[in-house]
Amino acid sequence: MNLKIDRPMVFVDLEATGVDVQRDRIVQVACVRLSPDGSRSTFESLVDPQIPIPAESAAVHGIRDADVRGKPTFKEL
């Protein structure tokens, strides 16, 4: 598939501790920026949610408390 765009687009993927937007927190941010000339740039970071990551969520995305220990918080990022 060949996508033709006339201005940059950014695709964002988030992983979180759950699906409750009031309670749960982000544990990973990933972005891909696609430019009209076809070039791409990426960004990815684990995020310390400052709350425990439930086993059910870790089973989905594979990110555990030890993985985010010492990583920036979302506010710091």
Order of alpha helices (4+ residues) and beta strands (2+ residues): beta-beta-beta-alpha-alpha
